[in-house]
């Protein structure tokens, strides 16, 4: 079990949260995604290690960016 926290920029509403949750949650092995809108923190819980590139691609597909 792996739990990593990423920071996403550009989210402003619950629709943003749902988009990011849906795209990141579709990554193979991800079991849960928790998004904190005020801070932009996205917690990814997975059954296996997920690469940052996979998370970045999913966040970008949702229309947002990982903070550097």
Secondary structure, 3 states (H helix, E strand, C coil): CEEEEEEEECCCCHHHHHHHHHHHHCCCCEEEEEEECCCCEEEEEECCCCCHHHHHHHHHHCCCEECC
